[in-house]
C-alpha cells in the first residue's frame, strides 16, 4: 500500500501559533502521536473542537490512528445526534461542552500538555478514509463527501502551489476548521506550505483587528465575504495585511477593491465546493474571470459542468452554471435551481420546503430564494405558508427546531393560498411576483 | 416590570429590527430578557455580525467576542443594551 507524508514541512518549521507561543512540526507530530495512541480503537470520531490548533491536532491524531474524522455542517445537537445514529459507537472529540449534547466526549486538549519532539514525519496510507465532510444539516447520503488521505494530501499541495503563501506567512482565519474551506486553508495548508496558522477564530471586526495586530508580517487573512464586508465597513483602522483569501460566496469587485485599498492586501478569491475542494482562483478586485487550477480539467455535458482531477475519487458535477471563455477561464453564471448556498452552508430548497410541510397545521407552503440584494450582504430565504390555525410565530418556532438557522426564511409570511397553476405546479415567476405583492409593501 | 423595555432598550430594539430586516417582528415585541439568538426571534451568527456593524455605526462602540464574558453580552436585549452603555460610558 502506498504511503503519503502527513506533511511536507521540516521538523523544525514553525507551523502554528497558539496562546502567544509558536509550535514546531516536531512538537505537533509528537502530540498528535500521543493522542493517536488513545484513538486507535475508534472507527470514527466527530471532531467538534473550536480551538483551531486543538482541532488540527485531533485531526492529525485520527489520521495517524487510521480513524475516520466526521465533520458535521454545524454543532446543533440534532445534527450531531443524527451523525451518532448513523455511525453507532463513534467518539466525539470536543474542547468545550456543547449545550444540549449528552454524548460522552473526549477533550483532545490534553495532548497539548505533552512535551517532546518527533524525529520523523509519519506517512499514512494514501487509501485511508481520512474524513467525511457533511455539507448540510441533514445527514442524508447525498451530503456525505468522502476524503481519502490521498485526496487531502494532493489537493493541499495543489492549493499551496496555486494560491497559498509562497514565503513564510502568519495566517489568521475566521472560518471554522470543520468546513471544507476552513479545513483546506487553516488546517491542511500549514502542513504543506510555509504558513503559520493562528489558533484563534475571530468573529467581529474588532476581534479580527486585535488579532492581526498581534501577528508578525507578512500576514494573511482567510475569510468569507460576510466577515470581510463587516471588516471593510467597520470604519476601524485595519492593520496592513499582505494577502486576503475569500471563498464560500461571491465576493464582488467593489468590496474586493475596497479591501485592497484599506489593507494594502492582494485579495484572492477562491472557488470550489466540498466535493472537489478548491479548484479555481481570481483577482476579484479586477473582476477577473476564474482561472482553473492546473491539476483540474473541465468537462461539459448538456450545459452541466464537471471537473476531473487525478486526486479526486470521482468527477464532480458543479452546482454553478459556467460561461467558459476562449482562453479557458470562466465566469460563474448562476446556480442550478434547487440548491442554495447561504454563508457557505448548502441546502436543497425542496428539502427545506418538506421540513416546513412536516409541521402539523401547515397545509401548503414553499421556501425559496427571493431576488438577490446588494453586494456582500447575505440574501435570506423567504417562505410563504398556508396554515389557517397557526400564527407566523408558531410556524417560525416549529421550523427553527428543524432547520439550520442560516436557512431560516425571513420573511416568513402566512398567506391564504399559493399561486399554484391548475396542474398544481408553482411556477417560479408567479411565485416571485406573488411574493413581491405580499412582502414588498412592508419594506 | 422587567418585561418592559426601557427607552434606551427600545432604541436598540428598533436598530435590531431595522438593521436585520426583521419584517415579522415589531421592536416593542422584543422582550428584554428573552434570548435574542435561537428559536424565539430566529437570529443567528450572521445577524450578530450585521448587528455589531450597525451598533458600531450608531453608538460608536466596538463589540468583541474574544472571551466568555463578551459572548454573554448578546444573550438578550437587556444585556446587550447594558454592555453598549458601559462601553459608551
Interface residues (C-beta under 8 A of the other chain):
Chain A: X200 X202 X203 X204 X205 X206 X207 X210 X226 X227 X230 X233 X234 X235 X236 X343 X378 X380 X392 X393 X396 X397 X400 X401 X405 X406 X408 X410 X411 X412 X413 X439 X442 X443
Chain B: X21 X22 X23 X24 X38 X39 X40 X42 X43 X44 X45 X46 X48 X49 X50 X52 X53 X56 X57 X62 X63 X64 X65 X66
